[in-house]
Amino acid sequence: MENNISQSEKDEILIEKYKNGDKSSLEKIYIKHKKSLLKLIWYYVHNIEDAEDILQTVFEKLIKNIYKYKKQEGTSFKTYLYKITINSCKDFLRRKSIRNLLKLDSIKEVGEIDKNINKIERNEIIRQIHKSVRNLPVKYRDVIILIYYENLKYEEVADILNKPVGTIKSRSNYALNLLRKKLEEFKYEL
């Protein structure tokens, strides 16, 4: 029976266990989602120490509000957790100076590009892509990060951002066009 339970249903079971006094259930949720949340946060702040601090804030907010959480039709716990995470990132960025936003501490964490491109060129491409994404207006940056960095479906992004699917598709297309224009200056193809 355990194999027939979806990941979302497993989260719901862990939440109910936590609400009923099983404190280890929250640790299981943390372990399960830590890596993907850190990755998402990193796309916003580009600093692993800040990302870890924000992750802690996310789980503090989760603990504070977990008794209010109720499964909504068509919305997964992951969507709820991503909403908390994105809002925590935005809160952090509001408090952080613009100078710190431009730091890119670790290119290696972003992922690999074709091994045949020399390392310096690869790092420059990655740096320009991330700089261009960071410089997008927030409503477009959120969509690009969730779709292309987190590999979420349009419907999931729409749930997370509380926008219609058509709006998400439109913002994605518009943002990609902005990025293409910006990256053409650097002669990189997106």
CNS distance restraints for C-alpha pairs under 8 A (distance, minus, plus):
assign (resid   1 and name CA) (resid   5 and name CA) 6.99 0.50 0.50
assign (resid   5 and name CA) (resid   9 and name CA) 6.04 0.50 0.50
assign (resid   5 and name CA) (resid  10 and name CA) 6.51 0.50 0.50
assign (resid   6 and name CA) (resid  10 and name CA) 6.24 0.50 0.50
assign (resid   7 and name CA) (resid  11 and name CA) 6.32 0.50 0.50
assign (resid   8 and name CA) (resid  12 and name CA) 6.33 0.50 0.50
assign (resid   8 and name CA) (resid  76 and name CA) 5.86 0.50 0.50
assign (resid   8 and name CA) (resid  77 and name CA) 6.25 0.50 0.50
assign (resid   8 and name CA) (resid  78 and name CA) 7.20 0.50 0.50
assign (resid   9 and name CA) (resid  13 and name CA) 6.21 0.50 0.50
assign (resid  10 and name CA) (resid  14 and name CA) 6.23 0.50 0.50
assign (resid  11 and name CA) (resid  15 and name CA) 6.15 0.50 0.50
assign (resid  11 and name CA) (resid  29 and name CA) 6.88 0.50 0.50
assign (resid  11 and name CA) (resid  77 and name CA) 6.61 0.50 0.50
assign (resid  12 and name CA) (resid  16 and name CA) 6.25 0.50 0.50
assign (resid  12 and name CA) (resid  71 and name CA) 7.63 0.50 0.50
assign (resid  12 and name CA) (resid  77 and name CA) 7.05 0.50 0.50
assign (resid  13 and name CA) (resid  17 and name CA) 6.18 0.50 0.50
assign (resid  14 and name CA) (resid  18 and name CA) 6.15 0.50 0.50
assign (resid  14 and name CA) (resid  25 and name CA) 5.17 0.50 0.50
assign (resid  14 and name CA) (resid  26 and name CA) 7.05 0.50 0.50
assign (resid  14 and name CA) (resid  28 and name CA) 7.69 0.50 0.50
assign (resid  14 and name CA) (resid  29 and name CA) 7.13 0.50 0.50
assign (resid  15 and name CA) (resid  19 and name CA) 6.18 0.50 0.50
assign (resid  15 and name CA) (resid  25 and name CA) 6.90 0.50 0.50
assign (resid  15 and name CA) (resid  26 and name CA) 7.16 0.50 0.50
assign (resid  15 and name CA) (resid  66 and name CA) 7.63 0.50 0.50
assign (resid  16 and name CA) (resid  20 and name CA) 6.19 0.50 0.50
assign (resid  17 and name CA) (resid  21 and name CA) 6.47 0.50 0.50
assign (resid  17 and name CA) (resid  22 and name CA) 5.33 0.50 0.50
assign (resid  17 and name CA) (resid  23 and name CA) 7.90 0.50 0.50
assign (resid  17 and name CA) (resid  25 and name CA) 6.34 0.50 0.50
assign (resid  18 and name CA) (resid  22 and name CA) 4.59 0.50 0.50
assign (resid  18 and name CA) (resid  23 and name CA) 5.34 0.50 0.50
assign (resid  18 and name CA) (resid  24 and name CA) 7.34 0.50 0.50
assign (resid  18 and name CA) (resid  25 and name CA) 5.39 0.50 0.50
assign (resid  18 and name CA) (resid  26 and name CA) 6.24 0.50 0.50
assign (resid  19 and name CA) (resid  66 and name CA) 7.65 0.50 0.50
assign (resid  19 and name CA) (resid  67 and name CA) 6.57 0.50 0.50
assign (resid  23 and name CA) (resid  27 and name CA) 7.32 0.50 0.50
assign (resid  24 and name CA) (resid  28 and name CA) 6.48 0.50 0.50
assign (resid  25 and name CA) (resid  29 and name CA) 6.39 0.50 0.50
assign (resid  26 and name CA) (resid  30 and name CA) 6.13 0.50 0.50
assign (resid  27 and name CA) (resid  31 and name CA) 6.12 0.50 0.50
assign (resid  28 and name CA) (resid  32 and name CA) 6.04 0.50 0.50
assign (resid  29 and name CA) (resid  33 and name CA) 6.17 0.50 0.50
assign (resid  30 and name CA) (resid  34 and name CA) 5.48 0.50 0.50
assign (resid  30 and name CA) (resid  59 and name CA) 7.75 0.50 0.50
assign (resid  31 and name CA) (resid  35 and name CA) 7.82 0.50 0.50
assign (resid  33 and name CA) (resid  37 and name CA) 6.05 0.50 0.50
assign (resid  34 and name CA) (resid  38 and name CA) 6.01 0.50 0.50
assign (resid  34 and name CA) (resid  55 and name CA) 7.76 0.50 0.50
assign (resid  35 and name CA) (resid  39 and name CA) 6.22 0.50 0.50
assign (resid  36 and name CA) (resid  40 and name CA) 6.20 0.50 0.50
assign (resid  36 and name CA) (resid 150 and name CA) 7.97 0.50 0.50
assign (resid  37 and name CA) (resid  41 and name CA) 6.04 0.50 0.50
assign (resid  37 and name CA) (resid  55 and name CA) 7.11 0.50 0.50
assign (resid  37 and name CA) (resid  82 and name CA) 7.56 0.50 0.50
assign (resid  37 and name CA) (resid  85 and name CA) 7.24 0.50 0.50
assign (resid  38 and name CA) (resid  42 and name CA) 5.92 0.50 0.50
assign (resid  38 and name CA) (resid  51 and name CA) 6.05 0.50 0.50
assign (resid  38 and name CA) (resid  52 and name CA) 6.86 0.50 0.50
assign (resid  38 and name CA) (resid  55 and name CA) 6.62 0.50 0.50
assign (resid  39 and name CA) (resid  43 and name CA) 6.49 0.50 0.50
assign (resid  40 and name CA) (resid  44 and name CA) 7.03 0.50 0.50
assign (resid  40 and name CA) (resid 145 and name CA) 7.63 0.50 0.50
assign (resid  40 and name CA) (resid 146 and name CA) 7.89 0.50 0.50
assign (resid  40 and name CA) (resid 149 and name CA) 7.66 0.50 0.50
assign (resid  40 and name CA) (resid 150 and name CA) 6.84 0.50 0.50
assign (resid  41 and name CA) (resid  45 and name CA) 6.35 0.50 0.50
assign (resid  41 and name CA) (resid  46 and name CA) 7.94 0.50 0.50
assign (resid  41 and name CA) (resid  51 and name CA) 5.51 0.50 0.50
assign (resid  41 and name CA) (resid  54 and name CA) 7.39 0.50 0.50
assign (resid  41 and name CA) (resid  55 and name CA) 7.58 0.50 0.50
assign (resid  41 and name CA) (resid  85 and name CA) 7.16 0.50 0.50
assign (resid  41 and name CA) (resid  86 and name CA) 7.49 0.50 0.50
assign (resid  41 and name CA) (resid  89 and name CA) 6.50 0.50 0.50
assign (resid  42 and name CA) (resid  46 and name CA) 4.82 0.50 0.50
assign (resid  42 and name CA) (resid  47 and name CA) 6.22 0.50 0.50
assign (resid  42 and name CA) (resid  48 and name CA) 6.49 0.50 0.50
assign (resid  42 and name CA) (resid  51 and name CA) 5.59 0.50 0.50
assign (resid  43 and name CA) (resid 145 and name CA) 7.03 0.50 0.50
assign (resid  43 and name CA) (resid 149 and name CA) 7.95 0.50 0.50
assign (resid  44 and name CA) (resid  89 and name CA) 6.57 0.50 0.50
assign (resid  44 and name CA) (resid 134 and name CA) 7.56 0.50 0.50
assign (resid  45 and name CA) (resid  50 and name CA) 6.85 0.50 0.50
assign (resid  45 and name CA) (resid  51 and name CA) 6.64 0.50 0.50
assign (resid  45 and name CA) (resid  89 and name CA) 7.46 0.50 0.50
assign (resid  45 and name CA) (resid  93 and name CA) 7.45 0.50 0.50
assign (resid  45 and name CA) (resid 101 and name CA) 6.49 0.50 0.50
assign (resid  46 and name CA) (resid  51 and name CA) 7.67 0.50 0.50
assign (resid  46 and name CA) (resid 101 and name CA) 7.50 0.50 0.50
assign (resid  46 and name CA) (resid 103 and name CA) 6.67 0.50 0.50
assign (resid  46 and name CA) (resid 104 and name CA) 5.47 0.50 0.50
assign (resid  46 and name CA) (resid 105 and name CA) 6.33 0.50 0.50
assign (resid  46 and name CA) (resid 106 and name CA) 7.65 0.50 0.50
assign (resid  47 and name CA) (resid  51 and name CA) 6.08 0.50 0.50
assign (resid  47 and name CA) (resid 103 and name CA) 7.65 0.50 0.50
assign (resid  47 and name CA) (resid 104 and name CA) 7.04 0.50 0.50
assign (resid  47 and name CA) (resid 105 and name CA) 5.87 0.50 0.50
assign (resid  47 and name CA) (resid 106 and name CA) 7.73 0.50 0.50
assign (resid  48 and name CA) (resid  52 and name CA) 6.11 0.50 0.50
assign (resid  48 and name CA) (resid 105 and name CA) 7.99 0.50 0.50
assign (resid  49 and name CA) (resid  53 and name CA) 6.33 0.50 0.50
assign (resid  50 and name CA) (resid  54 and name CA) 6.15 0.50 0.50
assign (resid  51 and name CA) (resid  55 and name CA) 6.07 0.50 0.50
assign (resid  52 and name CA) (resid  56 and name CA) 6.28 0.50 0.50
assign (resid  53 and name CA) (resid  57 and name CA) 6.38 0.50 0.50
assign (resid  54 and name CA) (resid  58 and name CA) 6.13 0.50 0.50
assign (resid  54 and name CA) (resid  85 and name CA) 7.84 0.50 0.50
assign (resid  54 and name CA) (resid  88 and name CA) 6.61 0.50 0.50
assign (resid  54 and name CA) (resid  89 and name CA) 6.82 0.50 0.50
assign (resid  54 and name CA) (resid  92 and name CA) 7.58 0.50 0.50
assign (resid  55 and name CA) (resid  59 and name CA) 6.43 0.50 0.50
assign (resid  55 and name CA) (resid  85 and name CA) 7.46 0.50 0.50
assign (resid  56 and name CA) (resid  60 and name CA) 6.18 0.50 0.50
assign (resid  57 and name CA) (resid  61 and name CA) 6.15 0.50 0.50
assign (resid  57 and name CA) (resid  88 and name CA) 7.23 0.50 0.50
assign (resid  58 and name CA) (resid  62 and name CA) 6.14 0.50 0.50
assign (resid  58 and name CA) (resid  84 and name CA) 6.23 0.50 0.50
assign (resid  58 and name CA) (resid  85 and name CA) 5.75 0.50 0.50
assign (resid  58 and name CA) (resid  88 and name CA) 6.55 0.50 0.50
assign (resid  59 and name CA) (resid  63 and name CA) 6.03 0.50 0.50
assign (resid  60 and name CA) (resid  64 and name CA) 6.16 0.50 0.50
assign (resid  61 and name CA) (resid  65 and name CA) 6.08 0.50 0.50
assign (resid  61 and name CA) (resid  84 and name CA) 7.58 0.50 0.50
assign (resid  62 and name CA) (resid  66 and name CA) 5.40 0.50 0.50
assign (resid  62 and name CA) (resid  81 and name CA) 7.84 0.50 0.50
assign (resid  62 and name CA) (resid  84 and name CA) 7.78 0.50 0.50
assign (resid  65 and name CA) (resid  69 and name CA) 6.53 0.50 0.50
assign (resid  71 and name CA) (resid  75 and name CA) 6.99 0.50 0.50
assign (resid  71 and name CA) (resid  76 and name CA) 7.11 0.50 0.50
assign (resid  71 and name CA) (resid  77 and name CA) 7.21 0.50 0.50
assign (resid  72 and name CA) (resid  76 and name CA) 7.54 0.50 0.50
assign (resid  75 and name CA) (resid  79 and name CA) 6.38 0.50 0.50
assign (resid  75 and name CA) (resid  80 and name CA) 7.61 0.50 0.50
assign (resid  75 and name CA) (resid 159 and name CA) 7.07 0.50 0.50
assign (resid  76 and name CA) (resid  80 and name CA) 6.66 0.50 0.50
assign (resid  77 and name CA) (resid  81 and name CA) 6.09 0.50 0.50
assign (resid  78 and name CA) (resid  82 and name CA) 6.03 0.50 0.50
assign (resid  79 and name CA) (resid  83 and name CA) 6.20 0.50 0.50
assign (resid  79 and name CA) (resid 156 and name CA) 6.93 0.50 0.50
assign (resid  79 and name CA) (resid 159 and name CA) 6.88 0.50 0.50
assign (resid  79 and name CA) (resid 160 and name CA) 5.58 0.50 0.50
assign (resid  80 and name CA) (resid  84 and name CA) 6.48 0.50 0.50
assign (resid  80 and name CA) (resid 160 and name CA) 7.14 0.50 0.50
assign (resid  81 and name CA) (resid  85 and name CA) 6.17 0.50 0.50
assign (resid  82 and name CA) (resid  86 and name CA) 5.99 0.50 0.50
assign (resid  82 and name CA) (resid 160 and name CA) 6.68 0.50 0.50
assign (resid  83 and name CA) (resid  87 and name CA) 6.09 0.50 0.50
assign (resid  83 and name CA) (resid 160 and name CA) 5.44 0.50 0.50
assign (resid  83 and name CA) (resid 161 and name CA) 7.28 0.50 0.50
assign (resid  84 and name CA) (resid  88 and name CA) 6.04 0.50 0.50
assign (resid  85 and name CA) (resid  89 and name CA) 6.17 0.50 0.50
assign (resid  86 and name CA) (resid  90 and name CA) 6.20 0.50 0.50
assign (resid  87 and name CA) (resid  91 and name CA) 6.13 0.50 0.50
assign (resid  88 and name CA) (resid  92 and name CA) 6.15 0.50 0.50
assign (resid  89 and name CA) (resid  93 and name CA) 6.13 0.50 0.50
assign (resid  90 and name CA) (resid  94 and name CA) 6.12 0.50 0.50
assign (resid  91 and name CA) (resid  95 and name CA) 6.58 0.50 0.50
assign (resid  92 and name CA) (resid  96 and name CA) 6.19 0.50 0.50
assign (resid  93 and name CA) (resid  97 and name CA) 7.51 0.50 0.50
assign (resid  93 and name CA) (resid 101 and name CA) 7.77 0.50 0.50
assign (resid  96 and name CA) (resid 100 and name CA) 6.79 0.50 0.50
assign (resid  96 and name CA) (resid 101 and name CA) 7.54 0.50 0.50
assign (resid  97 and name CA) (resid 101 and name CA) 6.95 0.50 0.50
assign (resid  98 and name CA) (resid 102 and name CA) 6.97 0.50 0.50
assign (resid  99 and name CA) (resid 103 and name CA) 7.49 0.50 0.50
assign (resid 102 and name CA) (resid 131 and name CA) 7.36 0.50 0.50
assign (resid 104 and name CA) (resid 127 and name CA) 7.57 0.50 0.50
assign (resid 106 and name CA) (resid 110 and name CA) 7.62 0.50 0.50
assign (resid 107 and name CA) (resid 111 and name CA) 7.84 0.50 0.50
assign (resid 107 and name CA) (resid 123 and name CA) 6.57 0.50 0.50
assign (resid 107 and name CA) (resid 126 and name CA) 7.16 0.50 0.50
assign (resid 107 and name CA) (resid 127 and name CA) 7.33 0.50 0.50
assign (resid 108 and name CA) (resid 112 and name CA) 7.51 0.50 0.50
assign (resid 110 and name CA) (resid 126 and name CA) 7.79 0.50 0.50
assign (resid 113 and name CA) (resid 117 and name CA) 7.65 0.50 0.50
assign (resid 113 and name CA) (resid 122 and name CA) 6.73 0.50 0.50
assign (resid 117 and name CA) (resid 121 and name CA) 6.59 0.50 0.50
assign (resid 117 and name CA) (resid 122 and name CA) 6.02 0.50 0.50
assign (resid 118 and name CA) (resid 122 and name CA) 6.12 0.50 0.50
assign (resid 119 and name CA) (resid 123 and name CA) 6.09 0.50 0.50
assign (resid 120 and name CA) (resid 124 and name CA) 6.21 0.50 0.50
assign (resid 121 and name CA) (resid 125 and name CA) 6.19 0.50 0.50
assign (resid 122 and name CA) (resid 126 and name CA) 6.24 0.50 0.50
assign (resid 123 and name CA) (resid 127 and name CA) 5.97 0.50 0.50
assign (resid 124 and name CA) (resid 128 and name CA) 6.08 0.50 0.50
assign (resid 125 and name CA) (resid 129 and name CA) 6.14 0.50 0.50
assign (resid 125 and name CA) (resid 188 and name CA) 7.24 0.50 0.50
assign (resid 126 and name CA) (resid 130 and name CA) 6.13 0.50 0.50
assign (resid 127 and name CA) (resid 131 and name CA) 5.95 0.50 0.50
assign (resid 128 and name CA) (resid 132 and name CA) 5.94 0.50 0.50
assign (resid 128 and name CA) (resid 183 and name CA) 7.34 0.50 0.50
assign (resid 129 and name CA) (resid 133 and name CA) 6.16 0.50 0.50
assign (resid 129 and name CA) (resid 179 and name CA) 7.87 0.50 0.50
assign (resid 129 and name CA) (resid 183 and name CA) 7.25 0.50 0.50
assign (resid 130 and name CA) (resid 134 and name CA) 5.98 0.50 0.50
assign (resid 131 and name CA) (resid 135 and name CA) 6.15 0.50 0.50
assign (resid 132 and name CA) (resid 136 and name CA) 6.49 0.50 0.50
assign (resid 132 and name CA) (resid 179 and name CA) 6.38 0.50 0.50
assign (resid 132 and name CA) (resid 182 and name CA) 6.95 0.50 0.50
assign (resid 132 and name CA) (resid 183 and name CA) 7.64 0.50 0.50
assign (resid 133 and name CA) (resid 141 and name CA) 6.02 0.50 0.50
assign (resid 133 and name CA) (resid 144 and name CA) 7.62 0.50 0.50
assign (resid 133 and name CA) (resid 179 and name CA) 7.17 0.50 0.50
assign (resid 134 and name CA) (resid 141 and name CA) 6.74 0.50 0.50
assign (resid 135 and name CA) (resid 141 and name CA) 7.90 0.50 0.50
assign (resid 136 and name CA) (resid 140 and name CA) 6.16 0.50 0.50
assign (resid 136 and name CA) (resid 141 and name CA) 5.37 0.50 0.50
assign (resid 136 and name CA) (resid 175 and name CA) 7.38 0.50 0.50
assign (resid 137 and name CA) (resid 141 and name CA) 6.06 0.50 0.50
assign (resid 138 and name CA) (resid 142 and name CA) 5.96 0.50 0.50
assign (resid 139 and name CA) (resid 143 and name CA) 6.73 0.50 0.50
assign (resid 139 and name CA) (resid 171 and name CA) 7.61 0.50 0.50
assign (resid 140 and name CA) (resid 144 and name CA) 6.30 0.50 0.50
assign (resid 140 and name CA) (resid 171 and name CA) 5.71 0.50 0.50
assign (resid 140 and name CA) (resid 172 and name CA) 6.71 0.50 0.50
assign (resid 140 and name CA) (resid 174 and name CA) 7.79 0.50 0.50
assign (resid 140 and name CA) (resid 175 and name CA) 5.56 0.50 0.50
assign (resid 141 and name CA) (resid 145 and name CA) 6.08 0.50 0.50
assign (resid 141 and name CA) (resid 175 and name CA) 7.48 0.50 0.50
assign (resid 142 and name CA) (resid 146 and name CA) 6.17 0.50 0.50
assign (resid 143 and name CA) (resid 147 and name CA) 6.00 0.50 0.50
assign (resid 143 and name CA) (resid 157 and name CA) 6.95 0.50 0.50
assign (resid 143 and name CA) (resid 168 and name CA) 6.70 0.50 0.50
assign (resid 143 and name CA) (resid 171 and name CA) 6.91 0.50 0.50
assign (resid 143 and name CA) (resid 172 and name CA) 6.08 0.50 0.50
assign (resid 144 and name CA) (resid 148 and name CA) 5.53 0.50 0.50
assign (resid 144 and name CA) (resid 149 and name CA) 7.16 0.50 0.50
assign (resid 144 and name CA) (resid 172 and name CA) 6.23 0.50 0.50
assign (resid 144 and name CA) (resid 175 and name CA) 7.17 0.50 0.50
assign (resid 144 and name CA) (resid 176 and name CA) 7.93 0.50 0.50
assign (resid 145 and name CA) (resid 149 and name CA) 4.93 0.50 0.50
assign (resid 145 and name CA) (resid 150 and name CA) 6.37 0.50 0.50
assign (resid 146 and name CA) (resid 150 and name CA) 4.84 0.50 0.50
assign (resid 146 and name CA) (resid 151 and name CA) 6.43 0.50 0.50
assign (resid 146 and name CA) (resid 152 and name CA) 5.83 0.50 0.50
assign (resid 146 and name CA) (resid 157 and name CA) 6.50 0.50 0.50
assign (resid 147 and name CA) (resid 151 and name CA) 4.84 0.50 0.50
assign (resid 147 and name CA) (resid 152 and name CA) 4.88 0.50 0.50
assign (resid 147 and name CA) (resid 153 and name CA) 6.44 0.50 0.50
assign (resid 147 and name CA) (resid 154 and name CA) 7.08 0.50 0.50
assign (resid 147 and name CA) (resid 157 and name CA) 7.19 0.50 0.50
assign (resid 148 and name CA) (resid 152 and name CA) 7.50 0.50 0.50
assign (resid 152 and name CA) (resid 156 and name CA) 6.09 0.50 0.50
assign (resid 152 and name CA) (resid 157 and name CA) 6.49 0.50 0.50
assign (resid 153 and name CA) (resid 157 and name CA) 6.36 0.50 0.50
assign (resid 154 and name CA) (resid 158 and name CA) 6.06 0.50 0.50
assign (resid 154 and name CA) (resid 165 and name CA) 6.08 0.50 0.50
assign (resid 154 and name CA) (resid 168 and name CA) 6.47 0.50 0.50
assign (resid 154 and name CA) (resid 169 and name CA) 6.85 0.50 0.50
assign (resid 155 and name CA) (resid 159 and name CA) 6.29 0.50 0.50
assign (resid 155 and name CA) (resid 165 and name CA) 5.83 0.50 0.50
assign (resid 156 and name CA) (resid 160 and name CA) 6.22 0.50 0.50
assign (resid 157 and name CA) (resid 161 and name CA) 6.02 0.50 0.50
assign (resid 157 and name CA) (resid 165 and name CA) 7.91 0.50 0.50
assign (resid 157 and name CA) (resid 168 and name CA) 7.16 0.50 0.50
assign (resid 158 and name CA) (resid 162 and name CA) 5.53 0.50 0.50
assign (resid 158 and name CA) (resid 163 and name CA) 4.89 0.50 0.50
assign (resid 158 and name CA) (resid 164 and name CA) 5.68 0.50 0.50
assign (resid 158 and name CA) (resid 165 and name CA) 5.31 0.50 0.50
assign (resid 158 and name CA) (resid 168 and name CA) 6.19 0.50 0.50
assign (resid 159 and name CA) (resid 163 and name CA) 6.78 0.50 0.50
assign (resid 163 and name CA) (resid 167 and name CA) 6.39 0.50 0.50
assign (resid 163 and name CA) (resid 168 and name CA) 6.86 0.50 0.50
assign (resid 164 and name CA) (resid 168 and name CA) 6.58 0.50 0.50
assign (resid 165 and name CA) (resid 169 and name CA) 6.27 0.50 0.50
assign (resid 166 and name CA) (resid 170 and name CA) 6.09 0.50 0.50
assign (resid 167 and name CA) (resid 171 and name CA) 6.03 0.50 0.50
assign (resid 168 and name CA) (resid 172 and name CA) 6.04 0.50 0.50
assign (resid 169 and name CA) (resid 173 and name CA) 6.24 0.50 0.50
assign (resid 170 and name CA) (resid 174 and name CA) 6.12 0.50 0.50
assign (resid 171 and name CA) (resid 175 and name CA) 5.89 0.50 0.50
assign (resid 172 and name CA) (resid 176 and name CA) 6.08 0.50 0.50
assign (resid 173 and name CA) (resid 177 and name CA) 6.24 0.50 0.50
assign (resid 174 and name CA) (resid 178 and name CA) 6.30 0.50 0.50
assign (resid 175 and name CA) (resid 179 and name CA) 6.14 0.50 0.50
assign (resid 176 and name CA) (resid 180 and name CA) 6.03 0.50 0.50
assign (resid 177 and name CA) (resid 181 and name CA) 6.25 0.50 0.50
assign (resid 178 and name CA) (resid 182 and name CA) 6.24 0.50 0.50
assign (resid 179 and name CA) (resid 183 and name CA) 5.92 0.50 0.50
assign (resid 179 and name CA) (resid 190 and name CA) 7.67 0.50 0.50
assign (resid 180 and name CA) (resid 184 and name CA) 5.93 0.50 0.50
assign (resid 180 and name CA) (resid 189 and name CA) 6.99 0.50 0.50
assign (resid 180 and name CA) (resid 190 and name CA) 5.97 0.50 0.50
assign (resid 181 and name CA) (resid 185 and name CA) 6.96 0.50 0.50
assign (resid 182 and name CA) (resid 186 and name CA) 7.49 0.50 0.50
assign (resid 183 and name CA) (resid 187 and name CA) 6.25 0.50 0.50
assign (resid 183 and name CA) (resid 188 and name CA) 5.42 0.50 0.50
assign (resid 183 and name CA) (resid 189 and name CA) 6.83 0.50 0.50
assign (resid 183 and name CA) (resid 190 and name CA) 7.39 0.50 0.50
assign (resid 184 and name CA) (resid 188 and name CA) 5.64 0.50 0.50
assign (resid 184 and name CA) (resid 189 and name CA) 6.74 0.50 0.50
